[in-house]
Amino acid sequence: MKLKNETEPSQNKQCEAAPSEEARLQPAATPSHEEIRRRAYEIHVERGGVHGQEVDDWLQAERELKTKYQKACRAKSGGES
């Protein structure tokens, strides 16, 4: 079973606004599996370490990190005010 962020590479797009070589070498505009895992664990600990909400923690981590990456991408391309 593949996790959501392990699907086809075309879904891990970089910020497309900057055409420079440096921009092409920047990390993907989506969080990695490891980043989501770490953030989900932080959320788990922040909630007091109560078990049974792993999926909720994972989904929250995914949402937070995707929002963070999208804001960074927009700021980099000059699209955020």
Order of alpha helices (4+ residues) and beta strands (2+ residues): alpha-alpha-alpha
